[in-house]
């Protein structure tokens, strides 16, 4: 039976390499559609958990995982040899950057090298990891062809970027099943086969001319957010000096029904995409003697926000006759966005590092992130391990200042306002709760400080 027929009949066997925030939702949804799916991950603990029907991804409830495992539509393994028995292979591994802000494709290269010895004729390989234009053809294709098979002739190759929005499944309702996909195939036949598979997840699959165009489309999506967040962060800094409330300004501007999309200031940007993707494109652009000044400026603005938040905390303490050195600081929210347990590249990490550098004594509370560390990364900073403390009246009254970095809805901000001596609010979480004399908000008028 041809691959096209297998896909149509949902008998095509699918391998998903990388079972994190991107790969696991994809694997489970394909299994729910009826495809036999095997997940591959180098982390044996993840594999053991999944086979025990216990999910570690909030957007994939264990009950949903349980059903596909019980139906024998999904299983996980650390053994790449299972690739030989599959028809379609998705690569969904991380793509971070290194200490010099250059793309770190080590996970993609390692995954591709592990697939290559098991590749056979007729298979379809789809890269989903966010990366710079050219990765599919310049990095993955040569590795996959080392065994003698040729992409576009003996096997099929395409790029279709992930569009996971962590936490949105329970809030905005966007998930793997209803989020439109973009897709670029190495050849028209590669694109057509990938499209026939992806339409089982969503009918909205937009074809572009090449993997490079699809790779660029994902970078555009995330750089768009990075630049606009930087714009509103810069306007927040200006608003503070001009005695204007940026939050009021945004509320007013977003009443316009066309030509405007609201973005909000904060302590910086976090997650696996927004802080990373601009550097992927900037790095690749230099190969063409092109310097993405606008994109890099936006990244610079966003990277400066954690320092500004700490400055606001320092100023608030000084007005109270205290020093940041030895101050007891309670950070509220260390996940990179509200409602998720993902703390990768969270601005809270840099906020805490700067606070520790000033000699502050830092604790944190996050209902989604029980353990958190700063440092100990590619930047060779000393690692400091922290554990979330309960948000109690005693914890709030014992601190000298509370800093709201990520505004989780599960946090009781009225309790915070009533009991913390001083507050720096980078997310406007305390709006309408009174006690303005003790609250410093990013982008707030001076009289509200």
C-alpha positions in Angstrom: 0.0 0.0 0.0 1.3 3.4 -0.9 2.1 6.0 1.7 -0.7 8.2 0.4 -3.2 5.4 0.9 -1.9 4.6 4.4 -2.3 8.3 5.4 -5.8 8.3 3.9 -6.7 5.2 5.8 -4.9 6.3 9.0 -2.8 3.2 9.0 0.5 5.1 8.4 2.7 4.5 11.4 4.0 7.8 12.8 7.2 8.4 14.9 7.4 11.7 16.9 11.0 12.5 18.0 11.1 14.7 21.0 8.2 14.5 23.6 8.2 17.9 25.1 5.7 20.8 24.8 5.6 20.4 21.0 6.1 16.7 20.4 3.8 15.2 23.0 0.6 17.2 22.0 1.3 16.3 18.4 1.8 12.6 19.1 -1.3 12.3 21.3 -3.6 14.1 18.8 -2.4 12.0 15.9 -3.0 8.9 18.1 -6.5 10.2 18.9 -7.1 10.5 15.2 -6.4 6.8 14.9 -2.8 6.8 13.7 -0.5 4.3 15.4 2.1 6.5 17.0 5.4 5.9 18.7 7.1 8.7 20.6 10.9 8.8 20.9 12.8 10.7 23.6 16.3 10.4 25.0 14.9 11.1 28.5 14.1 7.7 30.0 12.1 9.2 32.8 9.7 10.8 30.3 9.3 7.6 28.4 8.6 5.7 31.6 6.0 8.3 32.7 4.2 8.2 29.4 4.0 4.5 29.2 2.6 4.6 32.7 0.0 6.9 31.3 1.1 9.9 33.3 1.5 13.2 31.4 4.0 15.9 32.4 2.7 18.5 30.0 -0.3 20.5 31.3 -1.8 20.8 27.8 -2.0 17.0 27.6 -4.1 15.8 30.5 -3.2 12.3 31.8 -6.7 11.1 31.0 -6.3 12.0 27.3 -2.9 10.2 27.3 -4.4 7.2 29.1 -7.0 6.7 26.4 -4.6 6.5 23.5 -2.2 4.2 25.4 -5.1 1.9 26.4 -6.2 1.7 22.8 -2.6 0.8 21.9 -2.3 3.8 19.6 0.6 5.4 21.4 3.7 4.1 23.1 7.0 5.8 24.0 10.6 4.5 23.7 14.2 5.7 23.8 15.1 3.3 20.9 15.5 5.0 17.5 15.4 1.6 15.8 11.6 1.8 15.8 11.9 4.3 13.1 12.5 1.5 10.6 8.9 0.3 11.1 7.3 3.8 10.7 6.1 5.6 7.7 6.2 9.2 8.9 8.8 10.8 11.2 8.3 14.2 12.9 11.3 15.9 14.5 10.2 18.1 17.4 13.3 18.7 19.4 14.4 22.0 21.1 16.4 24.7 19.2 18.1 26.9 21.8 20.9 29.4 21.4 24.4 29.3 22.9 26.3 31.8 25.0 27.1 33.9 21.9 23.4 34.0 20.9 24.2 31.7 17.9 21.8 28.9 17.0 22.4 25.7 18.8 21.3 23.0 16.4 22.9 20.1 18.4 19.5 18.6 19.4 18.3 18.7 15.7 21.5 17.3 14.4 21.6 14.6 17.1 18.0 13.6 16.3 18.6 13.5 12.6 21.8 11.5 12.9 19.9 9.0 15.1 17.1 8.7 12.5 19.5 8.4 9.5 20.7 4.8 10.0 17.1 3.6 10.2 15.7 5.6 7.3 14.2 3.6 4.5 12.7 4.4 1.1 9.3 5.9 0.9 9.3 7.5 4.4 8.2 11.1 5.0 10.3 13.2 7.4 8.8 16.5 8.7 10.9 18.9 10.7 8.8 21.0 13.2 11.6 22.6 15.3 11.7 26.3 15.0 14.9 27.3 13.2 16.6 29.6 10.6 15.7 29.4 6.9 17.8 26.7 5.3 18.0 24.2 8.1 15.9 21.5 6.5 17.9 21.5 3.3 21.3 22.5 4.5 21.5 20.6 7.8 18.9 17.8 7.9 18.9 16.7 4.3 22.6 15.9 4.0 22.5 13.9 7.2 19.5 11.9 6.1 21.1 11.2 2.7 24.3 9.8 4.1 22.9 6.2 3.7 22.5 6.7 -0.1 18.8 7.6 -0.2 17.9 10.9 -1.9 15.4 13.4 -0.5 12.6 14.1 -2.9 13.3 10.9 -4.8 13.7 8.0 -2.4 12.2 9.6 0.7 10.1 12.7 1.3 11.2 15.8 3.3 9.2 18.9 4.5 9.2 21.6 7.2 6.0 22.5 9.0 6.6 24.8 12.1 5.0 24.1 15.4 2.5 26.7 16.6 2.0 25.6 20.1 0.7 28.2 22.5 1.4 26.7 26.0 -1.6 27.2 28.3 -3.9 28.2 25.5 -5.7 24.8 25.5 -7.5 25.7 28.7 -7.8 29.5 28.0 -8.1 30.6 24.4 -8.9 27.2 23.1 -6.1 26.9 20.5 -4.4 23.6 20.2 -2.9 21.1 17.7 -6.3 20.3 16.3 -7.6 23.7 15.4 -4.5 25.9 14.8 -3.8 26.4 11.1 -0.5 24.9 9.8 2.0 26.2 7.3 4.0 23.7 5.2 6.9 23.7 2.8 8.0 20.6 1.0 11.3 19.9 -0.7 9.3 18.9 -3.8 5.7 19.3 -4.7 5.2 15.6 -4.0 6.8 16.0 -0.5 4.5 18.9 0.2 1.4 17.0 -1.0 2.1 14.0 1.2 2.7 16.1 4.3 -0.4 18.1 3.6 -2.5 14.9 3.3 -1.3 13.9 6.8 -1.6 17.3 8.5 -5.2 17.8 7.3 -6.2 15.0 9.7 -5.3 17.5 12.4 -6.6 20.7 10.9 -8.2 21.4 7.5 -6.3 24.7 7.3 -2.9 23.8 5.9 -1.3 26.6 4.0 1.3 25.6 1.4 4.4 27.7 0.7 6.9 27.1 -2.0 9.8 25.6 0.0 11.0 24.6 3.4 12.9 27.9 3.6 9.8 29.9 3.2 8.0 27.9 5.9 11.0 28.3 8.2 11.0 32.0 7.6 7.2 32.2 8.3 7.6 30.9 11.8 10.4 33.4 12.5 8.2 36.2 11.2 5.4 35.2 13.6 7.7 35.3 16.7 9.8 38.3 15.7 6.5 40.2 15.1 5.7 39.6 18.8 9.2 40.4 19.9 9.3 43.7 18.1 5.9 44.8 19.3 6.6 43.8 22.9 9.8 45.8 22.7 7.9 48.8 21.3 5.4 48.8 24.2 8.2 48.2 26.7 10.0 51.3 25.4 6.8 53.3 25.5 6.2 52.1 29.1 9.6 53.5 30.1 8.8 56.8 28.3 5.4 56.9 30.0 6.9 56.6 33.4 9.0 59.8 32.7 6.0 61.6 31.1 3.7 60.8 34.0 1.3 58.8 31.8 -0.2 55.4 32.6 0.8 53.1 29.7 -1.9 50.6 30.7 -4.6 53.2 30.3 -3.1 54.2 27.0 -3.2 50.6 25.7 -6.8 50.2 26.9 -7.8 53.3 24.9 -5.8 52.3 21.8 -7.3 48.8 21.6 -10.8 50.2 21.3 -9.9 50.8 17.6 -11.5 48.0 15.7 -8.9 47.9 12.9 -5.2 48.6 12.4 -4.2 48.0 16.0 -3.3 44.9 18.1 -2.6 45.3 21.8 0.7 44.2 23.3 1.7 44.7 27.0 4.8 45.7 28.8 6.4 43.5 31.4 9.6 42.3 33.0 10.9 41.0 29.6 10.1 38.1 27.3 10.5 34.4 27.9 9.8 31.0 26.6 11.5 28.9 24.0 10.5 31.1 21.0 10.2 34.9 21.5 13.7 35.4 23.1 15.4 32.9 20.8 14.1 33.2 17.3 15.3 36.8 16.6 18.8 35.6 17.1 18.3 32.7 14.7 17.4 35.0 11.9 20.1 37.6 12.8 22.7 34.9 12.8 21.7 33.6 9.4 21.3 37.0 7.9 25.1 37.7 8.5 25.8 35.0 5.9 24.2 37.3 3.4 26.1 40.4 4.7 22.8 41.7 6.1 22.4 43.1 9.6 19.0 43.0 11.2 19.3 46.1 13.2 15.6 46.5 13.9 15.2 43.0 15.2 18.3 43.2 17.4 17.3 46.5 18.8 14.0 45.0 19.9 15.9 42.2 21.6 18.0 44.7 23.4 15.0 46.6 24.7 13.4 43.4 26.0 16.6 42.2 27.6 16.8 45.5 29.5 13.4 45.2 31.2 14.5 42.8 34.0 17.1 45.5 35.0 14.5 48.1 35.0 12.2 46.1 37.2 15.0 45.7 39.7 15.7 49.4 39.6 12.1 50.1 40.4 12.4 47.8 43.4 15.6 49.5 44.5 14.0 52.9 44.2 11.0 51.8 46.2 13.1 50.4 49.0 15.3 53.6 49.0 12.2 55.7 49.5 11.3 53.6 52.4 14.7 54.1 53.9 15.9 50.5 53.0 18.6 49.1 50.8 18.3 46.3 48.3 21.3 44.7 49.9 20.0 42.1 52.4 16.5 43.0 51.5 14.0 40.1 51.7 12.5 40.0 48.2 9.6 37.7 47.3 9.2 37.2 43.5 5.7 36.2 42.4 5.6 34.1 39.2 8.7 32.6 37.5 7.0 30.8 34.6 7.6 32.6 31.3 3.9 33.3 30.9 0.7 33.2 32.8 -0.9 29.8 33.4 2.0 27.5 32.4 4.7 25.5 34.2 7.3 26.3 31.6 10.1 28.6 33.0 12.5 28.4 30.0 14.2 31.8 29.4 11.8 33.4 31.9 12.6 37.0 32.6 12.3 36.0 36.3 15.6 34.3 35.9 17.4 37.5 35.1 15.4 39.5 37.6 16.5 37.1 40.4 20.1 37.0 39.2 20.3 40.8 39.3 18.7 40.8 42.8 21.2 38.3 44.1 24.0 40.3 42.5 22.9 43.3 44.7 23.0 41.1 47.8 19.2 40.6 48.2 17.7 37.6 49.9 15.3 36.1 47.3 12.4 33.7 47.6 9.7 33.0 45.1 6.2 31.7 44.8 4.7 30.1 41.7 1.8 27.7 41.8 3.0 26.0 38.6 6.8 25.9 39.1 7.7 24.1 42.4 11.5 24.2 41.6 13.4 26.9 39.9 17.1 27.7 39.4 19.1 30.6 38.0 22.6 30.3 36.6 24.4 27.1 35.9 23.7 27.4 32.2 25.6 28.0 29.0 26.5 31.5 30.2 28.6 29.8 33.0 26.8 31.7 35.8 26.8 30.1 39.3 23.7 28.0 39.8 21.3 28.8 42.6 18.5 26.4 43.3 15.2 27.7 44.7 12.0 26.1 45.9 8.6 27.8 45.7 7.3 29.0 49.1 3.6 29.1 50.0 1.9 32.4 49.5 0.8 33.2 53.0 0.1 36.3 55.0 3.2 35.5 57.0 5.4 35.2 53.9 4.2 38.5 52.6 4.6 40.5 55.8 8.0 39.0 56.3 9.3 40.3 53.0 10.6 43.8 52.4 9.2 43.9 48.9 7.2 41.7 46.5 7.9 41.8 42.8 5.3 40.5 40.4 6.9 39.1 37.3 4.3 36.7 35.9 0.7 37.3 36.7 -0.8 33.9 37.3 -4.6 33.9 37.8 -4.1 31.5 40.7 -2.2 34.0 42.8 -4.3 36.0 45.3 -3.2 39.5 44.5 -5.6 41.0 47.0 -3.7 39.1 49.7 -0.5 40.4 48.2 -1.7 44.0 48.2 -3.0 43.8 51.8 0.1 42.3 53.3 3.3 43.0 51.3 5.0 46.2 52.6 6.0 47.2 49.1 5.1 45.9 45.6 6.6 46.2 42.2 4.1 45.1 39.6 5.4 44.5 36.1 2.2 42.9 34.8 -0.6 45.3 36.1 -1.9 42.4 38.2 -2.8 44.8 41.1 -5.0 47.1 39.0 -8.1 48.2 40.9 -7.0 46.7 44.3 -6.1 50.0 45.9 -3.1 50.8 48.2 -1.4 52.8 45.4 1.0 54.3 47.9 2.8 51.0 48.3 2.7 49.8 44.6 5.1 50.7 41.8 3.8 49.6 38.4 5.9 49.4 35.3 4.7 52.1 33.0 2.7 53.9 35.7 2.4 57.7 36.4 4.8 59.1 39.0 2.0 59.9 41.4 1.1 56.2 41.5 4.6 55.3 42.8 
